[in-house]
Amino acid sequence: MTTHSILAEQTVSITELRKNPSQFFKAEPVAVLSNNKTAGYMISASLYEQMVQIMEQSSTSATAQFRPSKARMEAITSRGLALLQEASKEDLIDFKE
């Protein structure tokens, strides 16, 4: 039997996460479990930004891993625009910022 480390004090199942994902973006990591194994971690944007900043400061190659290129950003924004233009009123009725 293999054991898996859980590097967080709080855990949530994927089923529970799907019900209200925004409640799990916290200042500390939340381990997401699938079949009682760690599938990933939920962290707040500020914690993620801090982690990226630390990695970028410690390694020159880390920047390329976390910052999208200009071409990738253009592709992301183009796709987002297309999705918004294709969306119906029903698709957007529950949208919240």
C-alpha distances in whole Angstrom, upper triangle without the diagonal:
4,7,10,13,16,19,21,23,23,21,22,21,22,24,26,26,28,31,32,31,33,32,29,31,31,32,29,26,24,20,20,17,16,14,13,12,15,17,20,23,26,29,32,35,36,33,32,36,35,32,34,37,35,33,37,38,36,36,39,37,35,38,38,34,35,39,40,42,46,45,42,43,46,44,42,45,47,44,44,48,48,45,47,50,49,47,49,51,48,45,47,48,44,44,44,44
4,7,10,13,16,19,20,21,19,20,19,21,23,24,24,27,29,30,28,31,30,27,28,29,29,26,23,21,18,18,15,15,13,12,10,12,15,17,20,23,26,29,32,33,30,29,32,32,28,30,33,31,30,33,35,32,32,35,33,31,34,34,30,31,35,36,39,42,42,39,40,43,41,39,42,44,41,41,45,45,43,45,48,46,45,47,49,46,43,44,46,42,42,42,42
4,7,10,13,15,17,18,16,18,17,19,22,23,23,25,28,28,26,29,28,24,26,26,26,23,20,18,15,16,13,14,13,10,9,10,13,15,17,21,23,27,29,30,27,26,30,29,26,28,31,29,28,31,33,30,31,34,32,30,33,33,29,30,34,35,38,41,41,38,39,42,40,38,41,43,41,40,44,44,42,44,47,46,45,47,48,45,42,43,44,41,40,40,40
4,6,10,12,14,15,13,15,15,17,20,20,20,23,25,25,23,25,24,21,22,22,23,19,16,15,12,12,11,12,12,9,7,7,10,12,13,17,19,23,25,27,23,22,26,25,22,24,27,26,24,28,29,27,28,31,29,26,29,30,26,26,30,31,35,38,38,35,36,39,37,35,38,40,37,37,41,41,39,41,44,43,41,44,45,42,39,40,41,38,37,37,36
4,6,9,11,13,12,15,15,17,20,20,20,23,25,25,22,24,23,19,20,20,20,16,13,13,10,12,11,13,14,11,9,8,11,11,12,15,17,21,23,24,20,20,23,23,20,22,25,23,22,25,27,25,26,29,27,25,28,28,25,25,29,30,34,37,37,34,35,38,37,34,37,39,37,37,40,41,39,40,44,43,41,44,44,42,39,40,41,37,37,36,35
4,6,8,9,8,11,13,15,18,17,17,20,22,21,19,21,19,16,17,16,17,13,10,9,7,9,9,12,13,10,9,7,10,10,9,12,14,18,20,21,18,18,21,21,18,21,23,22,21,25,26,25,26,29,28,25,27,28,25,24,28,29,33,36,36,33,33,37,35,33,35,38,35,35,38,39,37,38,42,41,39,41,42,40,37,37,38,34,34,32,32
4,7,9,10,13,15,17,20,19,17,21,23,22,19,20,19,15,15,14,14,10,8,8,7,11,12,15,17,14,12,9,12,10,9,11,12,15,18,18,15,15,18,17,15,18,20,18,18,22,23,22,23,26,25,22,24,26,23,22,25,27,31,34,35,32,32,35,34,31,34,37,35,34,37,39,36,37,41,41,39,41,42,40,37,37,38,34,33,32,31
4,6,7,10,13,15,18,17,15,19,20,19,17,17,16,12,13,11,11,8,6,6,6,10,11,15,17,14,13,10,12,11,8,10,10,13,16,17,13,15,18,17,15,18,21,19,20,23,24,23,25,28,27,24,26,27,24,23,26,28,32,34,35,32,32,35,34,31,33,36,34,33,36,38,35,36,40,40,38,40,40,38,35,35,35,32,31,29,28
4,7,10,14,16,19,16,16,20,20,19,17,18,15,12,14,12,12,8,8,7,8,11,13,16,18,15,15,13,15,14,11,12,12,15,18,18,15,17,20,19,18,21,23,22,23,26,27,26,28,31,31,27,29,31,28,26,29,31,35,37,39,35,35,38,37,34,36,39,37,35,39,40,37,38,42,41,39,41,41,39,36,36,36,32,32,30,29
4,7,11,13,15,13,12,16,17,15,14,15,12,9,11,10,12,9,7,5,6,9,11,14,16,13,14,12,14,12,10,10,11,14,17,18,16,17,20,20,19,22,24,23,24,27,29,28,30,33,32,28,30,31,28,26,29,31,34,37,38,34,33,37,36,32,34,37,35,33,36,38,35,35,39,39,36,38,38,35,33,33,33,29,28,27,26
4,7,10,12,10,10,14,15,14,13,14,12,9,12,12,14,11,9,5,5,6,7,11,12,10,10,9,11,10,9,10,12,15,18,20,17,18,22,22,20,23,25,25,25,28,30,29,30,33,32,28,30,31,27,26,29,30,34,36,37,33,33,36,34,31,33,36,33,32,35,36,33,34,38,37,34,36,36,34,31,31,32,28,28,26,26
4,7,8,6,6,10,11,11,10,12,11,8,12,13,15,13,11,7,6,5,6,9,11,10,11,10,10,10,9,9,12,15,18,20,18,19,22,23,22,24,27,27,27,29,31,31,32,34,33,29,31,31,28,26,29,30,33,36,36,32,32,35,33,30,32,34,31,30,33,34,30,31,35,34,32,33,33,30,28,28,28,25,25,24,24
4,5,5,6,9,10,12,11,14,13,11,14,16,19,17,14,10,8,6,5,6,8,8,9,9,9,10,11,11,15,18,21,23,21,21,25,26,24,26,29,29,28,31,34,33,34,36,34,31,32,32,28,27,30,30,34,36,36,32,32,35,33,30,32,34,31,29,33,33,30,31,34,33,31,32,32,29,27,28,28,25,25,25,25
4,5,5,6,9,10,9,13,13,11,14,16,19,18,15,11,10,6,6,6,9,10,11,10,9,10,11,11,15,17,20,22,21,20,24,25,24,25,28,29,28,30,33,33,33,35,33,29,30,30,27,25,28,28,31,33,33,29,29,32,29,26,29,30,27,26,29,30,26,28,31,29,27,29,29,27,24,25,26,22,22,23,23
4,5,5,7,10,10,14,14,13,16,18,22,20,18,14,13,10,9,9,10,12,13,13,12,14,14,14,18,20,22,25,24,23,27,28,27,28,32,32,31,34,36,36,37,38,36,33,34,33,30,29,31,31,34,36,35,32,32,34,31,28,30,32,29,27,30,30,27,28,31,29,27,28,28,25,23,24,24,21,22,22,24
4,5,5,7,8,11,10,10,13,15,19,18,16,12,12,9,10,11,13,13,15,14,14,14,14,13,16,18,20,23,22,22,25,27,26,27,30,31,31,33,36,36,36,38,36,33,34,34,30,29,31,31,35,36,36,32,32,34,32,29,31,32,29,28,31,31,28,28,32,30,28,28,28,25,23,24,24,20,21,21,22
4,5,6,5,8,8,7,10,13,17,16,13,10,10,8,9,11,14,14,15,13,12,12,11,10,13,14,17,20,19,19,22,24,23,24,27,28,28,30,32,33,33,35,33,29,30,30,27,25,27,27,31,33,32,29,28,31,29,25,27,29,26,24,28,28,25,25,29,28,25,27,27,24,22,22,22,19,19,19,19
4,6,6,9,10,10,13,16,19,19,17,14,14,11,12,12,15,16,17,16,14,14,14,12,15,17,19,22,21,21,24,26,25,26,29,30,30,32,34,35,35,36,34,31,31,31,28,26,28,27,31,32,32,28,27,29,27,24,26,27,24,22,26,26,22,23,26,25,22,23,23,21,18,19,19,16,17,17,18
4,6,9,10,11,13,16,20,20,18,15,16,13,14,15,17,18,19,18,17,17,16,14,17,18,20,23,23,23,25,27,27,28,31,32,32,34,37,37,38,39,37,34,34,34,31,29,30,30,33,35,34,31,30,32,30,27,28,29,26,24,27,27,24,24,27,26,23,24,23,20,19,19,18,15,16,16,18
4,6,6,8,10,13,17,17,16,14,15,13,15,16,19,19,20,19,17,16,15,12,14,15,17,20,20,20,22,24,24,26,28,30,30,32,34,35,35,37,35,32,32,32,29,27,28,28,32,33,33,29,28,30,29,25,26,28,25,23,26,27,23,23,27,26,23,24,23,20,18,18,18,14,15,14,15
4,6,6,7,11,14,15,13,11,12,11,13,15,18,18,18,16,15,13,12,9,11,11,13,16,16,16,19,21,21,22,25,26,26,28,30,31,32,33,32,28,28,28,25,23,24,25,28,30,30,26,25,27,26,22,24,26,23,21,24,25,22,22,26,25,22,24,24,22,19,19,19,15,15,14,15
4,5,6,9,12,14,13,12,14,13,16,18,22,21,21,19,17,15,13,10,10,9,11,14,15,15,17,19,20,21,23,25,25,27,29,30,31,32,31,28,27,28,25,22,24,24,28,29,29,26,24,27,26,22,23,26,23,21,24,25,22,22,25,25,23,24,23,22,19,18,19,15,14,12,12
4,6,7,11,12,12,10,13,13,16,18,21,20,21,18,18,16,13,10,11,10,13,15,15,16,19,20,20,22,24,25,26,28,30,31,32,34,33,29,29,30,27,25,26,27,31,32,33,29,28,30,30,26,27,29,27,25,27,29,26,25,29,29,26,27,26,25,23,22,21,18,17,15,15
4,6,9,9,9,7,9,10,13,16,19,18,18,15,15,12,10,6,7,8,11,13,13,14,17,18,18,20,22,23,23,26,28,28,29,31,30,26,27,28,25,22,24,25,29,31,32,28,27,30,29,25,26,29,27,25,28,29,26,26,30,30,28,29,29,27,24,24,24,20,19,18,17
4,7,8,8,8,11,12,15,18,21,20,20,16,16,13,10,6,5,5,8,10,10,10,13,14,15,17,19,20,21,23,24,26,27,28,27,24,24,25,22,19,21,22,26,28,29,25,24,27,27,23,24,27,25,23,26,28,25,25,29,29,27,29,28,27,24,23,24,20,19,17,16
4,5,7,8,11,13,16,20,23,21,20,17,17,14,11,8,6,5,9,9,8,11,13,13,14,17,18,19,20,22,24,25,26,28,28,24,24,26,24,21,23,24,28,30,31,28,27,30,29,26,27,30,29,26,29,31,29,29,32,33,30,32,32,30,28,27,27,23,22,19,18
4,7,9,13,15,19,22,25,23,22,19,19,16,12,10,7,6,9,8,6,9,12,11,12,15,16,16,18,20,21,22,24,27,27,23,23,25,23,20,22,24,28,30,32,29,27,30,31,27,28,32,30,28,31,33,31,31,35,35,33,35,35,34,31,29,30,27,25,22,20
4,7,10,13,16,20,22,20,19,16,17,14,10,9,6,7,11,10,8,10,13,12,12,15,17,16,18,20,21,22,24,26,26,22,23,25,23,20,23,25,29,31,33,29,28,32,32,28,30,33,32,30,33,35,32,33,36,37,35,37,36,35,32,31,32,28,27,25,23
4,6,9,13,16,19,17,15,12,13,10,6,6,5,8,11,11,8,10,13,13,12,15,17,16,17,20,21,21,23,26,25,21,22,24,21,19,22,24,27,30,31,28,27,31,30,27,29,32,30,28,32,33,31,31,35,35,33,35,35,34,31,30,31,28,26,24,23
4,6,10,13,16,14,13,10,11,9,5,5,7,10,13,14,12,13,16,16,15,18,20,20,20,23,25,25,26,29,27,24,25,26,23,21,24,26,29,32,33,29,28,32,31,27,29,32,30,28,32,33,30,31,35,34,32,34,34,32,30,29,30,26,25,24,23
4,6,10,13,10,9,6,8,6,5,6,9,13,16,17,14,14,18,18,16,19,22,21,21,24,26,25,26,29,27,24,25,26,23,21,25,26,30,32,33,29,29,32,31,28,30,33,30,29,33,34,31,32,36,35,33,35,35,33,30,31,31,28,27,26,25
4,7,10,9,8,6,6,5,5,7,11,14,17,19,17,16,20,21,19,20,24,24,23,26,28,28,28,30,28,25,26,27,23,22,25,26,29,32,32,28,28,31,30,26,29,31,28,27,31,31,29,30,33,32,30,32,33,31,28,28,29,26,25,24,24
4,6,5,5,5,5,7,9,11,14,18,20,23,20,19,23,24,22,24,27,26,26,29,31,30,30,33,31,28,29,29,26,25,28,29,32,35,34,31,31,34,32,29,32,34,31,30,33,34,31,32,36,34,32,34,35,32,30,30,31,28,28,27,28
4,5,5,6,6,9,11,13,17,20,23,25,23,22,26,27,24,26,29,29,28,30,33,32,32,34,32,29,31,30,27,26,29,29,33,35,35,31,32,34,32,29,32,33,30,30,33,33,30,32,35,33,32,33,34,32,29,30,31,28,28,28,29
4,5,8,9,12,15,17,21,24,26,29,26,25,29,30,28,29,33,32,31,34,36,35,35,37,35,32,34,34,30,29,33,33,36,39,38,34,35,38,35,33,35,37,34,33,37,36,33,35,38,37,35,36,37,34,32,33,34,31,31,32,32
4,7,9,12,14,16,19,23,25,27,25,24,28,28,26,28,31,30,29,32,35,33,34,36,34,31,33,33,30,29,32,33,37,39,39,35,36,39,37,34,37,38,35,35,38,38,35,37,40,39,37,38,39,36,34,35,35,32,32,32,33
4,6,9,11,15,18,21,24,26,23,22,26,26,23,25,28,28,26,29,32,30,30,33,31,28,30,30,26,26,30,30,34,37,36,33,33,36,34,32,35,36,34,33,37,37,34,36,39,38,36,38,39,37,34,35,36,33,32,32,32
4,6,8,11,14,18,20,22,19,18,22,22,20,21,25,24,23,26,28,27,27,30,27,25,27,27,23,23,26,27,31,33,33,30,30,33,32,29,32,34,31,31,34,35,32,34,37,36,35,37,38,35,32,33,34,31,30,30,30
4,7,10,14,17,19,21,19,17,21,22,19,20,24,24,22,25,28,27,26,28,26,23,25,25,21,21,24,24,28,31,30,27,27,30,28,26,29,30,28,27,31,31,29,31,34,33,31,33,35,32,29,30,32,28,28,28,27
4,7,10,14,15,18,15,14,17,18,16,17,20,20,19,22,24,24,24,26,24,20,22,22,18,18,21,22,25,28,28,24,25,28,26,24,26,29,26,25,29,30,27,29,32,32,30,33,34,32,29,29,30,27,26,26,25
4,6,10,12,14,12,11,15,15,13,15,18,18,18,20,23,22,23,25,23,20,21,22,18,17,20,21,25,28,28,25,25,28,27,24,26,29,26,25,29,30,28,29,32,32,30,33,33,32,28,28,30,26,25,24,23
4,7,10,12,10,9,13,14,13,15,18,18,18,21,23,23,24,26,24,21,21,22,19,17,20,21,25,27,28,24,23,27,26,22,24,27,25,23,27,28,26,26,30,30,28,30,31,29,26,26,27,23,22,20,20
4,7,8,6,6,10,11,10,12,15,15,16,18,20,21,22,24,23,19,20,21,18,16,18,20,24,26,27,24,23,26,26,22,24,27,25,24,27,29,26,27,31,31,29,31,31,30,27,26,27,24,22,20,19
4,5,5,6,9,10,11,12,14,16,17,18,20,22,23,24,24,20,20,21,19,16,18,20,23,25,26,23,22,25,25,22,23,26,25,22,26,28,26,25,29,30,28,30,30,29,26,25,26,23,21,18,16
4,6,5,6,9,10,10,12,14,15,16,18,20,21,22,22,18,17,19,17,13,15,16,20,21,23,20,18,22,22,19,20,23,22,20,23,25,24,24,27,28,27,29,29,29,26,24,26,23,20,18,15
4,5,5,6,9,10,10,12,14,15,16,19,20,21,22,18,17,20,18,14,16,18,21,23,25,23,21,24,25,22,22,26,25,23,26,29,27,27,30,32,30,33,32,32,29,27,29,26,23,20,18
4,5,5,6,9,10,11,12,14,15,17,18,20,20,17,17,19,17,14,16,19,22,24,26,24,22,26,26,23,24,28,27,25,28,31,29,29,33,34,32,35,35,34,31,29,31,28,25,23,20
4,5,5,6,9,10,11,12,14,16,16,18,18,14,14,16,14,11,13,15,19,21,23,20,19,23,23,20,22,25,24,23,26,28,26,27,30,31,30,33,33,33,29,28,30,27,24,23,20
4,5,5,6,9,10,10,12,14,15,16,17,13,12,15,13,10,11,14,17,19,22,19,18,21,22,20,21,24,24,22,25,28,27,27,30,32,31,34,34,34,30,29,31,28,25,23,20
4,6,5,6,9,10,11,12,14,16,17,13,13,16,15,12,14,17,20,22,25,23,21,25,26,23,24,28,28,26,29,32,31,31,34,35,34,37,37,37,34,32,34,31,28,26,23
4,5,5,6,9,10,11,12,15,15,11,12,15,13,11,13,17,20,22,24,22,21,25,25,23,25,28,28,26,30,32,31,31,35,36,35,38,38,38,34,33,35,32,29,28,25
4,5,5,6,8,10,10,12,12,8,8,11,9,7,10,13,16,19,21,19,18,22,22,20,22,25,25,24,27,30,29,29,33,34,33,36,37,37,33,32,34,32,29,27,25
4,5,5,6,9,10,11,12,9,9,12,12,10,11,15,17,20,22,20,20,23,24,22,24,27,27,26,29,32,31,31,35,36,35,39,39,39,36,34,37,34,31,29,26
4,5,5,6,9,11,13,10,11,14,13,12,14,18,20,23,25,23,23,27,27,25,27,31,30,30,32,35,34,35,38,39,38,42,42,42,39,37,39,37,34,32,29
4,5,5,6,9,9,6,8,11,10,10,12,16,18,21,23,21,21,25,26,24,26,29,29,29,32,34,33,34,37,38,38,41,42,42,38,37,39,37,34,32,30
4,5,5,6,8,5,5,9,9,9,10,14,16,19,21,19,19,23,24,23,25,28,28,28,30,32,32,33,36,37,37,41,42,42,38,37,39,37,34,33,30
4,6,7,10,8,9,12,13,12,14,17,19,21,24,23,23,26,27,26,28,31,31,31,33,36,36,36,39,41,41,44,45,45,41,40,42,40,37,35,32
4,7,9,8,10,13,13,13,15,19,21,24,26,24,25,28,29,28,30,33,33,33,36,38,37,38,41,43,42,46,47,47,43,42,44,42,39,37,34
4,5,5,8,10,11,12,14,17,18,21,23,22,23,26,27,26,28,31,31,31,34,36,36,37,40,41,41,45,46,46,42,41,44,42,39,37,35
4,6,6,8,10,12,12,15,16,19,21,20,21,24,25,25,27,29,30,30,33,35,35,36,39,40,40,44,45,46,42,41,44,42,39,38,35
4,6,6,7,10,11,13,14,17,19,18,19,22,23,23,25,27,28,28,31,33,33,34,37,38,38,42,44,44,40,39,42,40,37,36,34
4,5,5,7,9,12,13,17,18,17,18,21,22,21,23,26,26,26,29,31,31,32,35,36,36,40,41,41,37,37,39,37,34,33,31
4,5,6,6,9,10,14,16,15,15,18,19,19,21,23,24,24,27,29,29,30,32,34,34,38,39,39,36,35,38,36,32,31,29
4,6,6,7,8,12,13,12,13,16,17,17,19,21,22,22,25,27,27,29,31,32,33,36,38,38,35,34,37,35,32,32,29
4,6,8,10,13,14,12,14,17,17,16,19,21,21,22,25,26,26,28,30,31,31,35,37,37,33,32,35,33,30,30,28
4,6,9,13,14,12,12,16,16,15,17,20,20,20,23,24,24,26,28,29,29,33,34,34,31,30,33,31,28,27,24
4,6,9,11,10,9,13,14,13,15,18,18,18,21,23,23,24,27,28,28,32,33,34,30,29,32,30,27,26,24
4,7,8,6,6,10,10,10,12,14,15,15,18,19,20,21,24,25,26,29,31,32,28,27,30,29,26,26,23
4,5,5,6,9,10,11,12,14,15,16,18,20,21,23,24,26,27,31,33,34,30,29,33,32,28,28,26
4,5,5,6,9,10,11,12,14,15,16,18,20,21,22,24,26,29,31,33,29,28,32,31,28,28,25
4,5,5,6,9,10,10,12,14,15,16,18,20,21,23,24,28,30,32,28,28,31,31,28,28,26
4,5,5,6,9,10,11,12,14,15,16,18,20,21,22,26,28,29,26,25,29,28,25,26,24
4,5,5,6,8,10,10,12,14,15,16,18,20,21,25,27,28,24,23,27,26,23,23,21
4,5,5,6,9,10,10,12,14,15,16,18,20,24,26,27,24,23,27,27,23,24,22
4,6,5,6,9,10,11,12,14,15,16,18,22,24,26,22,22,26,26,22,24,22
4,6,5,6,9,10,11,12,14,15,16,20,22,23,20,19,23,22,19,20,18
4,5,5,6,9,10,10,12,14,15,19,21,22,19,18,22,21,18,19,17
4,5,5,6,9,10,11,12,14,18,20,22,19,18,22,22,19,21,20
4,5,5,6,9,10,11,12,16,19,20,16,16,20,20,18,19,19
4,5,5,6,9,10,11,14,16,17,14,14,17,17,14,16,15
4,5,5,6,9,10,13,15,17,14,14,17,18,15,17,16
4,5,5,6,9,12,15,16,14,14,18,19,16,19,19
4,5,5,6,10,13,14,10,11,15,15,13,16,16
4,5,5,8,10,12,9,9,12,14,11,14,14
4,6,8,11,13,11,11,14,16,14,17,17
4,7,10,11,9,11,14,16,15,18,19
4,7,8,6,7,10,12,11,15,16
4,5,5,7,9,11,12,15,17
4,5,5,6,9,10,13,16
4,5,5,8,10,13,16
4,6,7,8,12,14
4,6,5,9,11
4,6,9,12
4,6,10
4,7
4
